[in-house]
Structure formats: structure tokens, C-alpha cells
Amino acid sequence: MSMNNFPNTDRNRRTVAWNLRQSERIESVRRISYTVTRSADEDTFRDHHGMALLMNITSQGMLLIMKEAPKREQVMNVRVPTQFDLVAIPTLAEVRGVQKVSLDERESRYLVGLKFLF
């Protein structure tokens, strides 16, 4: 369908922009490793290593499911997966958003949006 077929309204522009953004996401459910490093205002925090579940990835960032909630603007070292399972590229990413998701009364996980830092 041509872009000219859409009426020129704010709502349709938002919908088209959202759909274009969605098209660049690659769904990829797999485990990845990460390291959270201490922030400037934390003197005693040691590096924390863990595993997260990658939900999707774009050229700008990724969405993870984590057991712990990192702080917003926290920098993490993540291992970005490639199409070959034997290779994962380490890169820095900044936490841009955290949303708690309750699995049941006793257990929660966190959706964590990361933006790659280059």
C-alpha cells in the first residue's frame, strides 16, 4: 500500500511511524550474558554478572527480560548475539527504561530497554 493512500492526520502519521520502527526489530529469544558496572555515585558497588533473556534487537538497542531491575541510565556491558551461536560481540548499552512485570503473587521480572552506546 502506498503512503499516499493514508489520510494526512496526526494519528495516521504516528501509526505509520510506529509500524516502520517495528519493522526494523528482529525477534530473537535467547539467553545473553551481561555485566553491570558501578555508577559514579556508588563507591562500593562491585561488578555484577548475570544472564538475561533477549526478546528483540535493533541497530539502536535491545529489549531484555531480567530478574533484577537495573537503574535507569545505568551502563551495562552486554554480549550482543550474532547469527552464529558461537559468537557474541561485547558492547556497552545504557538502560533507557525498566518496567516490572508480575508473573504471579511471589515472582516478578523486569522488561529492560537498552540503547547501544557507540
Biopython code that builds the backbone (N, CA, C, O; Angstrom):
import numpy as np
from Bio.PDB.StructureBuilder import StructureBuilder

atoms = [
    (1, "MET", "N", (0.842, -1.170, 0.000)),
    (1, "MET", "CA", (0.000, 0.000, 0.000)),
    (1, "MET", "C", (0.888, 1.234, 0.000)),
    (1, "MET", "O", (1.845, 1.312, 0.771)),
    (2, "SER", "N", (0.591, 2.162, -0.827)),
    (2, "SER", "CA", (1.370, 3.389, -0.953)),
    (2, "SER", "C", (1.118, 4.316, 0.225)),
    (2, "SER", "O", (0.024, 4.335, 0.789)),
    (3, "MET", "N", (2.140, 5.085, 0.593)),
    (3, "MET", "CA", (1.995, 6.066, 1.655)),
    (3, "MET", "C", (0.985, 7.138, 1.266)),
    (3, "MET", "O", (0.397, 7.774, 2.141)),
    (4, "ASN", "N", (0.774, 7.347, -0.022)),
    (4, "ASN", "CA", (-0.180, 8.352, -0.489)),
    (4, "ASN", "C", (-1.620, 7.953, -0.210)),
    (4, "ASN", "O", (-2.507, 8.805, -0.250)),
    (5, "ASN", "N", (-1.876, 6.679, 0.072)),
    (5, "ASN", "CA", (-3.228, 6.214, 0.351)),
    (5, "ASN", "C", (-3.686, 6.503, 1.775)),
    (5, "ASN", "O", (-4.869, 6.353, 2.078)),
    (6, "PHE", "N", (-2.761, 6.921, 2.670)),
    (6, "PHE", "CA", (-3.123, 7.230, 4.044)),
    (6, "PHE", "C", (-3.575, 8.680, 4.145)),
    (6, "PHE", "O", (-2.917, 9.565, 3.597)),
    (7, "PRO", "N", (-4.688, 8.945, 4.836)),
    (7, "PRO", "CA", (-5.077, 10.337, 5.079)),
    (7, "PRO", "C", (-3.996, 11.030, 5.901)),
    (7, "PRO", "O", (-3.327, 10.392, 6.714)),
    (8, "ASN", "N", (-3.832, 12.292, 5.698)),
    (8, "ASN", "CA", (-2.786, 13.064, 6.349)),
    (8, "ASN", "C", (-3.262, 13.563, 7.720)),
    (8, "ASN", "O", (-3.588, 14.741, 7.873)),
    (9, "THR", "N", (-3.301, 12.666, 8.718)),
    (9, "THR", "CA", (-3.693, 13.037, 10.076)),
    (9, "THR", "C", (-2.571, 12.680, 11.023)),
    (9, "THR", "O", (-1.730, 11.838, 10.707)),
    (10, "ASP", "N", (-2.552, 13.317, 12.187)),
    (10, "ASP", "CA", (-1.524, 13.013, 13.184)),
    (10, "ASP", "C", (-1.571, 11.552, 13.611)),
    (10, "ASP", "O", (-0.531, 10.912, 13.770)),
    (11, "ARG", "N", (-2.782, 11.025, 13.798)),
    (11, "ARG", "CA", (-2.926, 9.644, 14.240)),
    (11, "ARG", "C", (-2.312, 8.687, 13.227)),
    (11, "ARG", "O", (-1.588, 7.767, 13.608)),
    (12, "ASN", "N", (-2.588, 8.888, 11.954)),
    (12, "ASN", "CA", (-2.039, 8.001, 10.929)),
    (12, "ASN", "C", (-0.536, 8.157, 10.804)),
    (12, "ASN", "O", (0.157, 7.173, 10.546)),
    (13, "ARG", "N", (-0.005, 9.365, 10.977)),
    (13, "ARG", "CA", (1.454, 9.540, 10.938)),
    (13, "ARG", "C", (2.099, 8.764, 12.073)),
    (13, "ARG", "O", (3.136, 8.134, 11.868)),
    (14, "ARG", "N", (1.509, 8.791, 13.279)),
    (14, "ARG", "CA", (2.059, 8.040, 14.405)),
    (14, "ARG", "C", (1.998, 6.544, 14.133)),
    (14, "ARG", "O", (2.948, 5.821, 14.429)),
    (15, "THR", "N", (0.891, 6.076, 13.572)),
    (15, "THR", "CA", (0.745, 4.655, 13.277)),
    (15, "THR", "C", (1.769, 4.206, 12.250)),
    (15, "THR", "O", (2.406, 3.168, 12.432)),
    (16, "VAL", "N", (1.942, 4.960, 11.181)),
    (16, "VAL", "CA", (2.905, 4.608, 10.151)),
    (16, "VAL", "C", (4.321, 4.625, 10.726)),
    (16, "VAL", "O", (5.100, 3.706, 10.475)),
    (17, "ALA", "N", (4.662, 5.666, 11.498)),
    (17, "ALA", "CA", (5.996, 5.737, 12.098)),
    (17, "ALA", "C", (6.233, 4.553, 13.026)),
    (17, "ALA", "O", (7.320, 3.975, 13.019)),
    (18, "TRP", "N", (5.233, 4.182, 13.827)),
    (18, "TRP", "CA", (5.377, 3.056, 14.738)),
    (18, "TRP", "C", (5.600, 1.774, 13.953)),
    (18, "TRP", "O", (6.463, 0.971, 14.308)),
    (19, "ASN", "N", (4.822, 1.575, 12.879)),
    (19, "ASN", "CA", (4.978, 0.374, 12.069)),
    (19, "ASN", "C", (6.339, 0.322, 11.404)),
    (19, "ASN", "O", (6.922, -0.758, 11.297)),
    (20, "LEU", "N", (6.862, 1.440, 10.957)),
    (20, "LEU", "CA", (8.196, 1.455, 10.363)),
    (20, "LEU", "C", (9.245, 1.094, 11.402)),
    (20, "LEU", "O", (10.178, 0.347, 11.108)),
    (21, "ARG", "N", (9.099, 1.625, 12.632)),
    (21, "ARG", "CA", (10.038, 1.309, 13.691)),
    (21, "ARG", "C", (9.955, -0.173, 14.025)),
    (21, "ARG", "O", (10.979, -0.819, 14.246)),
    (22, "GLN", "N", (8.754, -0.709, 14.063)),
    (22, "GLN", "CA", (8.571, -2.120, 14.365)),
    (22, "GLN", "C", (9.250, -3.013, 13.331)),
    (22, "GLN", "O", (9.761, -4.079, 13.674)),
    (23, "SER", "N", (9.259, -2.592, 12.091)),
    (23, "SER", "CA", (9.780, -3.456, 11.037)),
    (23, "SER", "C", (11.284, -3.680, 11.147)),
    (23, "SER", "O", (11.800, -4.659, 10.608)),
    (24, "GLU", "N", (11.998, -2.784, 11.839)),
    (24, "GLU", "CA", (13.440, -2.981, 11.957)),
    (24, "GLU", "C", (13.820, -3.858, 13.135)),
    (24, "GLU", "O", (14.985, -4.234, 13.266)),
    (25, "ARG", "N", (12.869, -4.194, 13.996)),
    (25, "ARG", "CA", (13.157, -5.055, 15.142)),
    (25, "ARG", "C", (13.269, -6.506, 14.687)),
    (25, "ARG", "O", (12.503, -6.978, 13.847)),
    (26, "ILE", "N", (14.233, -7.186, 15.261)),
    (26, "ILE", "CA", (14.412, -8.597, 14.970)),
    (26, "ILE", "C", (14.082, -9.365, 16.244)),
    (26, "ILE", "O", (14.738, -9.192, 17.271)),
    (27, "GLU", "N", (13.067, -10.207, 16.171)),
    (27, "GLU", "CA", (12.703, -11.038, 17.316)),
    (27, "GLU", "C", (13.772, -12.116, 17.452)),
    (27, "GLU", "O", (14.104, -12.807, 16.490)),
    (28, "SER", "N", (14.298, -12.244, 18.655)),
    (28, "SER", "CA", (15.364, -13.212, 18.886)),
    (28, "SER", "C", (15.362, -13.593, 20.355)),
    (28, "SER", "O", (15.974, -12.909, 21.175)),
    (29, "VAL", "N", (14.690, -14.663, 20.690)),
    (29, "VAL", "CA", (14.609, -15.082, 22.084)),
    (29, "VAL", "C", (15.770, -16.016, 22.378)),
    (29, "VAL", "O", (15.819, -17.153, 21.910)),
    (30, "ARG", "N", (16.714, -15.494, 23.176)),
    (30, "ARG", "CA", (17.862, -16.302, 23.594)),
    (30, "ARG", "C", (18.494, -15.683, 24.828)),
    (30, "ARG", "O", (18.302, -14.502, 25.116)),
    (31, "ARG", "N", (19.242, -16.487, 25.545)),
    (31, "ARG", "CA", (19.912, -16.009, 26.751)),
    (31, "ARG", "C", (21.188, -15.274, 26.366)),
    (31, "ARG", "O", (21.924, -15.700, 25.476)),
    (32, "ILE", "N", (21.439, -14.146, 27.061)),
    (32, "ILE", "CA", (22.684, -13.416, 26.852)),
    (32, "ILE", "C", (23.283, -13.075, 28.214)),
    (32, "ILE", "O", (22.572, -12.991, 29.215)),
    (33, "SER", "N", (24.575, -12.883, 28.235)),
    (33, "SER", "CA", (25.238, -12.500, 29.488)),
    (33, "SER", "C", (25.418, -10.987, 29.524)),
    (33, "SER", "O", (25.496, -10.322, 28.490)),
    (34, "TYR", "N", (25.481, -10.467, 30.744)),
    (34, "TYR", "CA", (25.685, -9.032, 30.941)),
    (34, "TYR", "C", (26.515, -8.792, 32.188)),
    (34, "TYR", "O", (26.628, -9.657, 33.056)),
    (35, "THR", "N", (27.088, -7.608, 32.259)),
    (35, "THR", "CA", (27.797, -7.141, 33.444)),
    (35, "THR", "C", (27.337, -5.723, 33.718)),
    (35, "THR", "O", (27.385, -4.863, 32.838)),
    (36, "VAL", "N", (26.891, -5.480, 34.946)),
    (36, "VAL", "CA", (26.541, -4.134, 35.370)),
    (36, "VAL", "C", (27.731, -3.607, 36.155)),
    (36, "VAL", "O", (28.193, -4.244, 37.102)),
    (37, "THR", "N", (28.221, -2.451, 35.760)),
    (37, "THR", "CA", (29.368, -1.863, 36.446)),
    (37, "THR", "C", (28.904, -0.786, 37.415)),
    (37, "THR", "O", (27.779, -0.296, 37.317)),
    (38, "ARG", "N", (29.766, -0.422, 38.342)),
    (38, "ARG", "CA", (29.365, 0.576, 39.345)),
    (38, "ARG", "C", (29.172, 1.927, 38.684)),
    (38, "ARG", "O", (29.868, 2.279, 37.731)),
    (39, "SER", "N", (28.221, 2.670, 39.204)),
    (39, "SER", "CA", (27.989, 4.009, 38.686)),
    (39, "SER", "C", (28.852, 5.000, 39.446)),
    (39, "SER", "O", (29.465, 4.638, 40.450)),
    (40, "ALA", "N", (28.910, 6.231, 38.990)),
    (40, "ALA", "CA", (29.776, 7.246, 39.574)),
    (40, "ALA", "C", (29.418, 7.553, 41.025)),
    (40, "ALA", "O", (30.297, 7.921, 41.804)),
    (41, "ASP", "N", (28.141, 7.411, 41.408)),
    (41, "ASP", "CA", (27.734, 7.750, 42.766)),
    (41, "ASP", "C", (27.767, 6.572, 43.727)),
    (41, "ASP", "O", (27.378, 6.717, 44.886)),
    (42, "GLU", "N", (28.221, 5.413, 43.276)),
    (42, "GLU", "CA", (28.314, 4.236, 44.138)),
    (42, "GLU", "C", (29.772, 3.849, 44.311)),
    (42, "GLU", "O", (30.413, 3.391, 43.365)),
    (43, "ASP", "N", (30.294, 4.029, 45.503)),
    (43, "ASP", "CA", (31.708, 3.759, 45.752)),
    (43, "ASP", "C", (32.007, 2.285, 45.997)),
    (43, "ASP", "O", (33.098, 1.822, 45.664)),
    (44, "THR", "N", (31.081, 1.548, 46.560)),
    (44, "THR", "CA", (31.370, 0.184, 46.982)),
    (44, "THR", "C", (30.746, -0.885, 46.095)),
    (44, "THR", "O", (30.918, -2.073, 46.368)),
    (45, "PHE", "N", (30.036, -0.508, 45.058)),
    (45, "PHE", "CA", (29.358, -1.479, 44.201)),
    (45, "PHE", "C", (30.368, -2.231, 43.349)),
    (45, "PHE", "O", (31.184, -1.618, 42.661)),
    (46, "ARG", "N", (30.316, -3.530, 43.394)),
    (46, "ARG", "CA", (31.176, -4.349, 42.542)),
    (46, "ARG", "C", (30.442, -4.697, 41.257)),
    (46, "ARG", "O", (29.217, -4.604, 41.179)),
    (47, "ASP", "N", (31.211, -5.099, 40.251)),
    (47, "ASP", "CA", (30.586, -5.552, 39.013)),
    (47, "ASP", "C", (29.671, -6.736, 39.313)),
    (47, "ASP", "O", (30.008, -7.620, 40.100)),
    (48, "HIS", "N", (28.519, -6.732, 38.674)),
    (48, "HIS", "CA", (27.543, -7.809, 38.846)),
    (48, "HIS", "C", (27.354, -8.490, 37.500)),
    (48, "HIS", "O", (26.986, -7.847, 36.517)),
    (49, "HIS", "N", (27.605, -9.785, 37.458)),
    (49, "HIS", "CA", (27.453, -10.563, 36.231)),
    (49, "HIS", "C", (26.149, -11.348, 36.305)),
    (49, "HIS", "O", (25.766, -11.827, 37.373)),
    (50, "GLY", "N", (25.475, -11.478, 35.177)),
    (50, "GLY", "CA", (24.239, -12.237, 35.165)),
    (50, "GLY", "C", (23.830, -12.644, 33.771)),
    (50, "GLY", "O", (24.525, -12.390, 32.787)),
    (51, "MET", "N", (22.675, -13.288, 33.719)),
    (51, "MET", "CA", (22.094, -13.722, 32.452)),
    (51, "MET", "C", (20.720, -13.069, 32.321)),
    (51, "MET", "O", (20.009, -12.879, 33.307)),
    (52, "ALA", "N", (20.367, -12.733, 31.092)),
    (52, "ALA", "CA", (19.060, -12.139, 30.793)),
    (52, "ALA", "C", (18.510, -12.837, 29.560)),
    (52, "ALA", "O", (19.227, -13.541, 28.849)),
    (53, "LEU", "N", (17.240, -12.629, 29.328)),
    (53, "LEU", "CA", (16.596, -13.187, 28.147)),
    (53, "LEU", "C", (16.381, -12.070, 27.142)),
    (53, "LEU", "O", (15.645, -11.119, 27.408)),
    (54, "LEU", "N", (17.023, -12.184, 25.989)),
    (54, "LEU", "CA", (16.862, -11.214, 24.912)),
    (54, "LEU", "C", (15.521, -11.463, 24.231)),
    (54, "LEU", "O", (15.201, -12.594, 23.867)),
    (55, "MET", "N", (14.732, -10.385, 24.059)),
    (55, "MET", "CA", (13.431, -10.509, 23.394)),
    (55, "MET", "C", (13.497, -10.012, 21.954)),
    (55, "MET", "O", (12.992, -10.665, 21.041)),
    (56, "ASN", "N", (14.130, -8.836, 21.752)),
    (56, "ASN", "CA", (14.306, -8.331, 20.395)),
    (56, "ASN", "C", (15.488, -7.386, 20.366)),
    (56, "ASN", "O", (15.974, -6.925, 21.398)),
    (57, "ILE", "N", (15.939, -7.108, 19.142)),
    (57, "ILE", "CA", (17.132, -6.291, 18.961)),
    (57, "ILE", "C", (16.956, -5.429, 17.715)),
    (57, "ILE", "O", (16.342, -5.855, 16.737)),
    (58, "THR", "N", (17.501, -4.212, 17.758)),
    (58, "THR", "CA", (17.528, -3.322, 16.602)),
    (58, "THR", "C", (18.956, -2.818, 16.456)),
    (58, "THR", "O", (19.841, -3.203, 17.220)),
    (59, "SER", "N", (19.170, -1.966, 15.481)),
    (59, "SER", "CA", (20.505, -1.379, 15.326)),
    (59, "SER", "C", (20.810, -0.372, 16.435)),
    (59, "SER", "O", (21.970, -0.015, 16.642)),
    (60, "GLN", "N", (19.770, 0.092, 17.156)),
    (60, "GLN", "CA", (19.971, 1.073, 18.219)),
    (60, "GLN", "C", (19.971, 0.475, 19.622)),
    (60, "GLN", "O", (20.505, 1.099, 20.539)),
    (61, "GLY", "N", (19.398, -0.703, 19.826)),
    (61, "GLY", "CA", (19.316, -1.253, 21.171)),
    (61, "GLY", "C", (18.647, -2.604, 21.213)),
    (61, "GLY", "O", (18.493, -3.274, 20.192)),
    (62, "MET", "N", (18.242, -3.003, 22.433)),
    (62, "MET", "CA", (17.623, -4.308, 22.620)),
    (62, "MET", "C", (16.673, -4.277, 23.798)),
    (62, "MET", "O", (16.748, -3.393, 24.651)),
    (63, "LEU", "N", (15.779, -5.249, 23.835)),
    (63, "LEU", "CA", (14.846, -5.421, 24.937)),
    (63, "LEU", "C", (15.173, -6.734, 25.624)),
    (63, "LEU", "O", (15.241, -7.786, 24.988)),
    (64, "LEU", "N", (15.378, -6.655, 26.953)),
    (64, "LEU", "CA", (15.713, -7.826, 27.751)),
    (64, "LEU", "C", (14.643, -8.090, 28.792)),
    (64, "LEU", "O", (13.884, -7.192, 29.157)),
    (65, "ILE", "N", (14.585, -9.322, 29.265)),
    (65, "ILE", "CA", (13.836, -9.666, 30.474)),
    (65, "ILE", "C", (14.878, -10.076, 31.497)),
    (65, "ILE", "O", (15.695, -10.963, 31.252)),
    (66, "MET", "N", (14.839, -9.406, 32.667)),
    (66, "MET", "CA", (15.837, -9.642, 33.714)),
    (66, "MET", "C", (15.162, -9.954, 35.044)),
    (66, "MET", "O", (14.021, -9.557, 35.281)),
    (67, "LYS", "N", (15.879, -10.669, 35.910)),
    (67, "LYS", "CA", (15.377, -10.957, 37.258)),
    (67, "LYS", "C", (15.505, -9.743, 38.168)),
    (67, "LYS", "O", (14.640, -9.504, 39.010)),
    (68, "GLU", "N", (16.580, -8.975, 38.003)),
    (68, "GLU", "CA", (16.803, -7.778, 38.807)),
    (68, "GLU", "C", (16.554, -6.543, 37.950)),
    (68, "GLU", "O", (16.692, -6.583, 36.727)),
    (69, "ALA", "N", (16.186, -5.445, 38.609)),
    (69, "ALA", "CA", (15.937, -4.193, 37.896)),
    (69, "ALA", "C", (17.174, -3.307, 37.968)),
    (69, "ALA", "O", (17.526, -2.841, 39.051)),
    (70, "PRO", "N", (17.842, -3.063, 36.845)),
    (70, "PRO", "CA", (18.951, -2.110, 36.875)),
    (70, "PRO", "C", (18.405, -0.693, 36.982)),
    (70, "PRO", "O", (17.231, -0.442, 36.711)),
    (71, "LYS", "N", (19.268, 0.217, 37.378)),
    (71, "LYS", "CA", (18.861, 1.618, 37.466)),
    (71, "LYS", "C", (18.804, 2.227, 36.075)),
    (71, "LYS", "O", (19.570, 1.868, 35.181)),
    (72, "ARG", "N", (17.868, 3.161, 35.922)),
    (72, "ARG", "CA", (17.777, 3.911, 34.670)),
    (72, "ARG", "C", (19.078, 4.691, 34.476)),
    (72, "ARG", "O", (19.616, 5.243, 35.436)),
    (73, "GLU", "N", (19.578, 4.739, 33.267)),
    (73, "GLU", "CA", (20.833, 5.370, 32.857)),
    (73, "GLU", "C", (22.067, 4.588, 33.298)),
    (73, "GLU", "O", (23.190, 5.040, 33.074)),
    (74, "GLN", "N", (21.883, 3.430, 33.917)),
    (74, "GLN", "CA", (22.993, 2.551, 34.279)),
    (74, "GLN", "C", (23.632, 2.026, 33.000)),
    (74, "GLN", "O", (22.927, 1.716, 32.039)),
    (75, "VAL", "N", (24.947, 1.923, 32.977)),
    (75, "VAL", "CA", (25.648, 1.369, 31.819)),
    (75, "VAL", "C", (25.918, -0.108, 32.063)),
    (75, "VAL", "O", (26.381, -0.508, 33.131)),
    (76, "MET", "N", (25.619, -0.899, 31.053)),
    (76, "MET", "CA", (25.822, -2.342, 31.132)),
    (76, "MET", "C", (26.701, -2.795, 29.977)),
    (76, "MET", "O", (26.655, -2.226, 28.886)),
    (77, "ASN", "N", (27.491, -3.810, 30.222)),
    (77, "ASN", "CA", (28.239, -4.471, 29.161)),
    (77, "ASN", "C", (27.432, -5.705, 28.794)),
    (77, "ASN", "O", (27.286, -6.614, 29.611)),
    (78, "VAL", "N", (26.906, -5.748, 27.573)),
    (78, "VAL", "CA", (26.097, -6.878, 27.124)),
    (78, "VAL", "C", (26.810, -7.603, 25.991)),
    (78, "VAL", "O", (27.587, -7.013, 25.241)),
    (79, "ARG", "N", (26.530, -8.872, 25.890)),
    (79, "ARG", "CA", (27.088, -9.693, 24.811)),
    (79, "ARG", "C", (26.033, -9.814, 23.728)),
    (79, "ARG", "O", (25.097, -10.605, 23.850)),
    (80, "VAL", "N", (26.184, -9.029, 22.666)),
    (80, "VAL", "CA", (25.206, -8.998, 21.578)),
    (80, "VAL", "C", (25.371, -10.254, 20.723)),
    (80, "VAL", "O", (26.452, -10.507, 20.192)),
    (81, "PRO", "N", (24.305, -11.036, 20.591)),
    (81, "PRO", "CA", (24.415, -12.268, 19.808)),
    (81, "PRO", "C", (24.490, -11.980, 18.318)),
    (81, "PRO", "O", (23.983, -10.966, 17.839)),
    (82, "THR", "N", (25.123, -12.876, 17.607)),
    (82, "THR", "CA", (25.168, -12.808, 16.150)),
    (82, "THR", "C", (24.379, -13.994, 15.607)),
    (82, "THR", "O", (23.838, -14.790, 16.375)),
    (83, "GLN", "N", (24.317, -14.108, 14.310)),
    (83, "GLN", "CA", (23.580, -15.232, 13.723)),
    (83, "GLN", "C", (24.268, -16.563, 13.988)),
    (83, "GLN", "O", (23.658, -17.622, 13.845)),
    (84, "PHE", "N", (25.524, -16.508, 14.370)),
    (84, "PHE", "CA", (26.264, -17.720, 14.716)),
    (84, "PHE", "C", (26.265, -17.852, 16.230)),
    (84, "PHE", "O", (26.721, -16.940, 16.920)),
    (85, "ASP", "N", (25.775, -18.944, 16.758)),
    (85, "ASP", "CA", (25.669, -19.117, 18.208)),
    (85, "ASP", "C", (27.013, -19.075, 18.926)),
    (85, "ASP", "O", (27.056, -18.813, 20.128)),
    (86, "LEU", "N", (28.091, -19.323, 18.230)),
    (86, "LEU", "CA", (29.403, -19.348, 18.873)),
    (86, "LEU", "C", (29.988, -17.963, 19.095)),
    (86, "LEU", "O", (30.975, -17.826, 19.819)),
    (87, "VAL", "N", (29.409, -16.938, 18.494)),
    (87, "VAL", "CA", (29.972, -15.596, 18.562)),
    (87, "VAL", "C", (28.969, -14.637, 19.198)),
    (87, "VAL", "O", (27.800, -14.599, 18.812)),
    (88, "ALA", "N", (29.439, -13.859, 20.180)),
    (88, "ALA", "CA", (28.653, -12.775, 20.763)),
    (88, "ALA", "C", (29.597, -11.593, 20.936)),
    (88, "ALA", "O", (30.706, -11.745, 21.448)),
    (89, "ILE", "N", (29.156, -10.431, 20.511)),
    (89, "ILE", "CA", (30.009, -9.246, 20.499)),
    (89, "ILE", "C", (29.745, -8.402, 21.744)),
    (89, "ILE", "O", (28.614, -7.973, 21.972)),
    (90, "PRO", "N", (30.785, -8.160, 22.554)),
    (90, "PRO", "CA", (30.577, -7.323, 23.744)),
    (90, "PRO", "C", (30.413, -5.858, 23.344)),
    (90, "PRO", "O", (31.143, -5.356, 22.489)),
    (91, "THR", "N", (29.458, -5.181, 23.963)),
    (91, "THR", "CA", (29.241, -3.771, 23.700)),
    (91, "THR", "C", (28.622, -3.118, 24.925)),
    (91, "THR", "O", (28.049, -3.800, 25.775)),
    (92, "LEU", "N", (28.735, -1.809, 25.014)),
    (92, "LEU", "CA", (28.139, -1.067, 26.114)),
    (92, "LEU", "C", (26.752, -0.589, 25.721)),
    (92, "LEU", "O", (26.507, -0.221, 24.572)),
    (93, "ALA", "N", (25.850, -0.601, 26.693)),
    (93, "ALA", "CA", (24.484, -0.139, 26.467)),
    (93, "ALA", "C", (23.996, 0.574, 27.723)),
    (93, "ALA", "O", (24.384, 0.238, 28.842)),
    (94, "GLU", "N", (23.141, 1.561, 27.511)),
    (94, "GLU", "CA", (22.582, 2.328, 28.621)),
    (94, "GLU", "C", (21.136, 1.913, 28.850)),
    (94, "GLU", "O", (20.369, 1.753, 27.900)),
    (95, "VAL", "N", (20.768, 1.740, 30.116)),
    (95, "VAL", "CA", (19.392, 1.408, 30.463)),
    (95, "VAL", "C", (18.530, 2.640, 30.217)),
    (95, "VAL", "O", (18.755, 3.695, 30.810)),
    (96, "ARG", "N", (17.540, 2.496, 29.336)),
    (96, "ARG", "CA", (16.651, 3.614, 28.996)),
    (96, "ARG", "C", (15.269, 3.464, 29.614)),
    (96, "ARG", "O", (14.549, 4.451, 29.766)),
    (97, "GLY", "N", (14.893, 2.250, 29.967)),
    (97, "GLY", "CA", (13.581, 2.037, 30.573)),
    (97, "GLY", "C", (13.516, 0.712, 31.288)),
    (97, "GLY", "O", (14.123, -0.270, 30.861)),
    (98, "VAL", "N", (12.766, 0.687, 32.394)),
    (98, "VAL", "CA", (12.575, -0.534, 33.178)),
    (98, "VAL", "C", (11.098, -0.626, 33.538)),
    (98, "VAL", "O", (10.518, 0.334, 34.044)),
    (99, "GLN", "N", (10.492, -1.775, 33.278)),
    (99, "GLN", "CA", (9.084, -1.982, 33.615)),
    (99, "GLN", "C", (8.933, -3.323, 34.316)),
    (99, "GLN", "O", (9.337, -4.360, 33.788)),
    (100, "LYS", "N", (8.346, -3.295, 35.514)),
    (100, "LYS", "CA", (8.115, -4.517, 36.283)),
    (100, "LYS", "C", (6.951, -5.284, 35.688)),
    (100, "LYS", "O", (5.919, -4.706, 35.351)),
    (101, "VAL", "N", (7.127, -6.609, 35.561)),
    (101, "VAL", "CA", (6.086, -7.496, 35.065)),
    (101, "VAL", "C", (5.886, -8.585, 36.115)),
    (101, "VAL", "O", (6.814, -9.340, 36.404)),
    (102, "SER", "N", (4.695, -8.674, 36.685)),
    (102, "SER", "CA", (4.401, -9.691, 37.703)),
    (102, "SER", "C", (4.022, -10.998, 37.025)),
    (102, "SER", "O", (3.127, -11.046, 36.181)),
    (103, "LEU", "N", (4.719, -12.049, 37.412)),
    (103, "LEU", "CA", (4.407, -13.374, 36.876)),
    (103, "LEU", "C", (3.316, -14.035, 37.712)),
    (103, "LEU", "O", (2.425, -14.692, 37.173)),
    (104, "ASP", "N", (3.389, -13.860, 39.016)),
    (104, "ASP", "CA", (2.360, -14.311, 39.946)),
    (104, "ASP", "C", (2.525, -13.490, 41.221)),
    (104, "ASP", "O", (3.228, -12.480, 41.215)),
    (105, "GLU", "N", (1.896, -13.902, 42.300)),
    (105, "GLU", "CA", (1.936, -13.136, 43.555)),
    (105, "GLU", "C", (3.345, -13.009, 44.136)),
    (105, "GLU", "O", (3.658, -12.026, 44.807)),
    (106, "ARG", "N", (4.189, -14.003, 43.878)),
    (106, "ARG", "CA", (5.505, -14.047, 44.510)),
    (106, "ARG", "C", (6.665, -13.714, 43.595)),
    (106, "ARG", "O", (7.768, -13.460, 44.080)),
    (107, "GLU", "N", (6.458, -13.707, 42.304)),
    (107, "GLU", "CA", (7.586, -13.589, 41.387)),
    (107, "GLU", "C", (7.348, -12.519, 40.332)),
    (107, "GLU", "O", (6.263, -12.405, 39.762)),
    (108, "SER", "N", (8.395, -11.739, 40.092)),
    (108, "SER", "CA", (8.346, -10.685, 39.075)),
    (108, "SER", "C", (9.600, -10.747, 38.221)),
    (108, "SER", "O", (10.615, -11.320, 38.617)),
    (109, "ARG", "N", (9.511, -10.152, 37.051)),
    (109, "ARG", "CA", (10.644, -9.946, 36.155)),
    (109, "ARG", "C", (10.575, -8.498, 35.695)),
    (109, "ARG", "O", (9.612, -7.787, 35.983)),
    (110, "TYR", "N", (11.608, -8.071, 34.976)),
    (110, "TYR", "CA", (11.679, -6.691, 34.521)),
    (110, "TYR", "C", (11.978, -6.652, 33.027)),
    (110, "TYR", "O", (12.922, -7.283, 32.553)),
    (111, "LEU", "N", (11.154, -5.896, 32.288)),
    (111, "LEU", "CA", (11.459, -5.593, 30.901)),
    (111, "LEU", "C", (12.436, -4.428, 30.930)),
    (111, "LEU", "O", (12.152, -3.394, 31.534)),
    (112, "VAL", "N", (13.576, -4.588, 30.285)),
    (112, "VAL", "CA", (14.628, -3.581, 30.322)),
    (112, "VAL", "C", (14.989, -3.193, 28.889)),
    (112, "VAL", "O", (15.450, -4.018, 28.101)),
    (113, "GLY", "N", (14.770, -1.925, 28.577)),
    (113, "GLY", "CA", (15.126, -1.384, 27.275)),
    (113, "GLY", "C", (16.508, -0.783, 27.323)),
    (113, "GLY", "O", (16.785, 0.068, 28.168)),
    (114, "LEU", "N", (17.381, -1.212, 26.431)),
    (114, "LEU", "CA", (18.763, -0.728, 26.379)),
    (114, "LEU", "C", (19.020, -0.001, 25.081)),
    (114, "LEU", "O", (18.494, -0.374, 24.032)),
    (115, "LYS", "N", (19.827, 1.034, 25.152)),
    (115, "LYS", "CA", (20.284, 1.758, 23.970)),
    (115, "LYS", "C", (21.796, 1.551, 23.861)),
    (115, "LYS", "O", (22.540, 1.778, 24.815)),
    (116, "PHE", "N", (22.234, 1.112, 22.671)),
    (116, "PHE", "CA", (23.661, 0.889, 22.479)),
    (116, "PHE", "C", (24.418, 2.205, 22.544)),
    (116, "PHE", "O", (23.938, 3.228, 22.056)),
    (117, "LEU", "N", (25.606, 2.179, 23.149)),
    (117, "LEU", "CA", (26.491, 3.338, 23.200)),
    (117, "LEU", "C", (27.656, 3.076, 22.253)),
    (117, "LEU", "O", (28.357, 2.072, 22.388)),
    (118, "PHE", "N", (27.859, 3.962, 21.313)),
    (118, "PHE", "CA", (28.963, 3.757, 20.355)),
    (118, "PHE", "C", (29.885, 4.941, 20.374)),
    (118, "PHE", "O", (30.874, 4.965, 19.641)),
]
sb = StructureBuilder()
sb.init_structure("model")
sb.init_model(0)
sb.init_chain("A")
sb.init_seg("    ")
for serial, (resi, resn, name, xyz) in enumerate(atoms, 1):
    if name == "N":
        sb.init_residue(resn, " ", resi, " ")
    sb.init_atom(name, np.array(xyz, "f"), 0.0, 1.0, " ", f" {name:<3s}", serial, name[0])
structure = sb.get_structure()
